[in-house]
Amino acid sequence: MDERDRENLRFVIEHADTVMEYALEPEWWKHKKTLDAVLMQIIQVAEAAKAVSAEGLAEVGDVPWANVKGIRSKIVHAYERIDVEIIRGVVTVDLPALVQQVRHVLDADEKH
């Protein structure tokens, strides 16, 4: 994997970690400022994923990259109609799994 892909995958982790940090606030989804911050960081996860080459994404298997990248458009273009329950699932299930998979691949890549 090239350095540009590694850097962008590190950005995926960084922004996802920030989302999960924001979500430590009790009932974070009920607080407009926190929800806005979470959504912005999810957009940044998607943007970082879009910057990774197809080859780099392929090295991180079992990730629905089309969904990771596609959520940006849903947030940006349908902001007033966002289903908060779906976002909660992204934050509590999808992002932790994504971070784990990306970290695993980056750790293995750096050992080579």
Order of alpha helices (4+ residues) and beta strands (2+ residues): alpha-alpha-alpha-alpha-alpha-alpha
